[in-house]
């Protein structure tokens, strides 16, 4: 039973890594499309790495989603 629990945890961690990789790709595509420096979305908001209000809004929404995914992933690993 213990091995099954460990296997399920490994699967969840693997899924989370894949999802975080997809999100990182989305963020990188955003930076490429908008000719912005590549950095963390939160850092971009803090240091003004955006040119328009729409870009700032996108970064804020992206950061909110990232935080939700991160919290969900963390809570699943600690169960």
Backbone as ProteinMPNN parsed JSONL, in Angstrom:
{"seq_chain_A": "XXXXXXXXXXXXXXXXXXXXXXXXXXXXXXXXXXXXXXXXXXXXXXXXXXXXXXXXXXXXXXXXXXXXXXXXXXXXXXX", "coords_chain_A": {"N_chain_A": [[0.827, -1.197, 0.0], [1.968, 1.202, 0.746], [3.832, 1.628, -1.302], [2.11, 2.092, -3.454], [0.958, 4.517, -2.709], [3.219, 6.177, -2.762], [3.817, 5.986, -5.487], [1.542, 7.201, -6.622], [1.918, 9.792, -5.62], [4.269, 10.45, -6.964], [3.327, 10.483, -9.579], [1.531, 12.648, -9.459], [3.329, 14.733, -8.906], [4.839, 14.648, -11.247], [2.861, 15.344, -13.14], [2.372, 17.955, -12.265], [4.842, 19.158, -12.767], [4.882, 19.023, -15.558], [2.728, 20.706, -16.139], [3.647, 23.128, -15.048], [5.812, 23.513, -16.725], [4.462, 23.925, -19.152], [3.162, 26.306, -18.533], [5.364, 27.971, -18.193], [6.299, 27.978, -20.808], [4.177, 29.337, -22.029], [4.451, 31.85, -20.836], [7.008, 32.544, -21.778], [6.449, 32.682, -24.53], [4.719, 34.871, -24.511], [6.522, 36.905, -23.757], [8.271, 36.844, -25.97], [6.518, 37.457, -28.119], [5.802, 40.046, -27.447], [8.153, 41.403, -27.403], [9.672, 41.648, -24.986], [11.81, 41.62, -22.093], [12.891, 38.484, -20.828], [11.76, 37.173, -17.841], [10.716, 36.443, -14.471], [7.173, 36.512, -14.039], [6.103, 38.005, -11.912], [8.308, 39.61, -11.25], [8.444, 41.083, -13.596], [6.143, 42.631, -13.38], [6.777, 44.15, -11.123], [9.11, 45.583, -11.824], [8.415, 46.96, -14.057], [8.466, 45.739, -16.577], [6.928, 45.845, -19.06], [4.905, 47.195, -21.708], [2.398, 48.187, -22.154], [-0.889, 48.758, -20.719], [-2.522, 46.577, -21.136], [-0.666, 44.501, -21.352], [0.366, 44.493, -18.75], [-1.971, 43.789, -17.355], [-2.318, 41.197, -18.377], [-0.023, 39.93, -17.348], [-0.601, 40.099, -14.621], [-2.92, 38.484, -14.438], [-1.834, 36.061, -15.298], [-0.002, 35.585, -13.218], [-1.742, 35.224, -11.079], [-3.016, 32.828, -11.817], [-0.79, 31.12, -11.866], [-0.079, 31.134, -9.151], [-2.338, 29.893, -8.009], [-2.165, 27.335, -9.169], [0.291, 26.529, -8.161], [-0.245, 26.497, -5.377], [-2.217, 24.509, -5.311], [-0.776, 22.305, -6.232], [1.138, 22.08, -4.198], [-0.501, 21.536, -1.973], [-1.506, 19.062, -2.667], [0.783, 17.479, -2.598], [1.403, 17.431, 0.081], [-0.479, 15.892, 1.28]], "CA_chain_A": [[0.0, 0.0, 0.0], [2.862, 2.354, 0.823], [4.393, 1.836, -2.638], [1.067, 2.68, -4.286], [0.841, 5.93, -2.316], [4.4, 6.855, -3.3], [3.657, 6.047, -6.943], [0.544, 8.244, -6.897], [2.554, 11.088, -5.363], [5.209, 10.7, -8.058], [2.528, 10.838, -10.757], [1.038, 14.007, -9.252], [4.466, 15.649, -9.057], [5.158, 14.666, -12.668], [1.835, 16.151, -13.806], [2.586, 19.348, -11.89], [6.013, 19.645, -13.499], [4.473, 19.228, -16.946], [1.884, 21.889, -16.202], [4.495, 24.295, -14.84], [6.583, 23.693, -17.965], [3.553, 24.538, -20.127], [2.954, 27.701, -18.149], [6.605, 28.681, -18.497], [6.296, 28.17, -22.262], [3.202, 30.398, -22.32], [5.064, 33.117, -20.434], [8.084, 32.837, -22.736], [5.812, 33.115, -25.783], [4.238, 36.236, -24.266], [7.683, 37.811, -23.826], [8.74, 36.879, -27.356], [5.514, 38.147, -28.936], [5.74, 41.463, -27.071], [9.519, 41.946, -27.372], [9.986, 42.015, -23.61], [12.857, 40.834, -21.449], [12.393, 37.272, -20.18], [11.962, 37.102, -16.4], [9.54, 36.006, -13.725], [6.026, 37.401, -14.273], [6.01, 38.953, -10.792], [9.388, 40.589, -11.428], [8.049, 41.968, -14.697], [5.174, 43.599, -12.846], [7.423, 45.026, -10.145], [10.136, 46.47, -12.39], [7.9, 47.665, -15.224], [8.823, 45.041, -17.815], [5.744, 45.792, -19.923], [4.787, 48.45, -22.462], [1.009, 48.657, -22.193], [-1.745, 48.315, -19.621], [-2.973, 45.219, -21.478], [0.41, 43.575, -20.992], [0.377, 44.414, -17.286], [-3.146, 43.007, -16.974], [-2.033, 39.804, -18.713], [0.951, 39.444, -16.362], [-1.299, 39.94, -13.344], [-3.768, 37.295, -14.537], [-0.937, 34.909, -15.354], [0.539, 35.377, -11.872], [-2.822, 34.673, -10.252], [-3.177, 31.419, -12.193], [0.416, 30.42, -11.417], [-0.172, 30.973, -7.7], [-3.361, 28.877, -7.739], [-1.615, 26.034, -9.553], [1.351, 26.232, -7.208], [-0.883, 26.143, -4.112], [-2.875, 23.224, -5.497], [0.277, 21.304, -6.327], [1.716, 21.946, -2.874], [-1.447, 20.892, -1.074], [-1.6, 17.641, -3.058], [2.003, 16.781, -2.177], [1.476, 17.325, 1.539], [-1.531, 14.993, 1.767]], "C_chain_A": [[0.87, 1.259, 0.0], [3.451, 2.673, -0.55], [3.387, 2.48, -3.578], [0.901, 4.161, -3.98], [2.011, 6.723, -2.876], [4.305, 7.009, -4.81], [2.658, 7.126, -7.326], [1.118, 9.632, -6.666], [3.52, 11.441, -6.484], [4.473, 11.109, -9.325], [2.025, 12.263, -10.636], [2.154, 15.026, -9.432], [4.848, 15.769, -10.528], [4.156, 15.508, -13.454], [2.04, 17.626, -13.524], [3.762, 19.944, -12.658], [5.661, 19.923, -14.949], [3.643, 20.504, -17.083], [2.697, 23.158, -15.996], [5.364, 24.562, -16.066], [5.725, 24.35, -19.044], [3.331, 26.012, -19.801], [4.199, 28.541, -18.44], [6.714, 28.944, -19.998], [5.341, 29.298, -22.664], [3.795, 31.758, -21.987], [6.183, 33.509, -21.404], [7.531, 33.309, -24.07], [5.284, 34.541, -25.664], [5.392, 37.236, -24.384], [8.201, 37.947, -25.258], [7.802, 37.723, -28.223], [5.533, 39.66, -28.688], [7.105, 42.126, -26.974], [9.889, 42.481, -25.994], [11.102, 41.126, -23.09], [12.235, 39.63, -20.749], [12.768, 37.298, -18.703], [10.7, 36.577, -15.755], [8.406, 37.02, -13.937], [5.875, 38.426, -13.153], [7.084, 40.026, -10.888], [9.046, 41.58, -12.531], [7.079, 43.038, -14.227], [5.857, 44.622, -11.958], [8.394, 46.026, -10.788], [9.68, 47.165, -13.673], [8.289, 47.054, -16.551], [7.564, 44.772, -18.642], [5.614, 47.159, -20.578], [3.385, 49.03, -22.428], [0.249, 48.161, -20.959], [-2.258, 46.896, -19.876], [-1.916, 44.174, -21.106], [0.503, 43.408, -19.473], [-0.803, 43.577, -16.798], [-2.912, 41.519, -17.236], [-1.078, 39.195, -17.686], [0.293, 39.215, -15.0], [-2.177, 38.693, -13.352], [-2.921, 36.02, -14.551], [-0.402, 34.578, -13.966], [-0.505, 34.786, -10.934], [-3.023, 33.193, -10.542], [-1.992, 30.602, -11.69], [0.331, 30.144, -9.921], [-1.202, 29.902, -7.326], [-2.84, 27.478, -8.048], [-0.548, 25.606, -8.553], [0.764, 25.793, -5.862], [-1.55, 24.775, -4.2], [-1.848, 22.095, -5.534], [0.885, 21.033, -4.961], [0.775, 21.203, -1.935], [-1.608, 19.411, -1.405], [-0.385, 16.853, -2.583], [2.057, 16.573, -0.676], [0.399, 16.425, 2.114], [-0.99, 13.607, 2.018]], "O_chain_A": [[0.551, 2.249, -0.658], [3.562, 3.84, -0.926], [3.753, 3.315, -4.405], [0.724, 4.97, -4.891], [1.823, 7.818, -3.407], [4.673, 8.05, -5.353], [2.902, 7.89, -8.26], [0.837, 10.554, -7.432], [3.588, 12.595, -6.909], [4.935, 11.98, -10.062], [2.081, 13.019, -11.606], [1.945, 16.072, -10.045], [5.146, 16.863, -11.005], [4.54, 16.289, -14.324], [1.902, 18.46, -14.419], [3.699, 21.076, -13.137], [6.082, 20.933, -15.513], [3.829, 21.281, -18.02], [2.474, 24.156, -16.682], [5.621, 25.717, -16.404], [6.197, 25.227, -19.767], [3.317, 26.859, -20.694], [4.094, 29.686, -18.88], [7.168, 30.01, -20.412], [5.66, 30.111, -23.532], [3.661, 32.707, -22.759], [6.288, 34.67, -21.8], [8.076, 34.229, -24.679], [5.388, 35.327, -26.605], [5.26, 38.277, -25.027], [8.531, 39.047, -25.699], [8.249, 38.596, -28.967], [5.308, 40.451, -29.604], [7.218, 43.265, -26.522], [10.355, 43.612, -25.853], [11.313, 40.019, -23.584], [11.17, 39.746, -20.143], [13.941, 37.428, -18.352], [9.717, 36.298, -16.442], [8.644, 38.226, -14.004], [5.554, 39.586, -13.412], [6.821, 41.203, -10.642], [9.325, 42.773, -12.413], [7.176, 44.201, -14.62], [5.559, 45.815, -12.027], [8.491, 47.173, -10.352], [10.46, 47.875, -14.307], [8.43, 47.765, -17.547], [7.193, 43.624, -18.885], [6.138, 48.154, -20.078], [3.199, 50.227, -22.646], [0.702, 47.259, -20.255], [-2.409, 46.108, -18.942], [-2.243, 43.098, -20.606], [0.697, 42.298, -18.979], [-0.638, 42.739, -15.912], [-3.268, 40.679, -16.411], [-1.296, 38.08, -17.213], [0.604, 38.243, -14.312], [-2.182, 37.929, -12.387], [-3.255, 35.031, -13.898], [-0.355, 33.409, -13.583], [-0.186, 33.946, -10.092], [-3.182, 32.392, -9.62], [-2.174, 29.511, -11.148], [0.635, 29.038, -9.475], [-0.961, 29.097, -6.426], [-3.052, 26.546, -7.272], [-0.499, 24.444, -8.15], [1.233, 24.818, -5.274], [-1.459, 23.974, -3.269], [-2.051, 21.046, -4.923], [1.123, 19.879, -4.605], [1.211, 20.332, -1.183], [-1.824, 18.597, -0.508], [-0.509, 15.687, -2.208], [2.695, 15.631, -0.207], [0.364, 16.213, 3.326], [-1.736, 12.719, 2.431]]}, "name": "protein", "num_of_chains": 1, "seq": "XXXXXXXXXXXXXXXXXXXXXXXXXXXXXXXXXXXXXXXXXXXXXXXXXXXXXXXXXXXXXXXXXXXXXXXXXXXXXXX"}
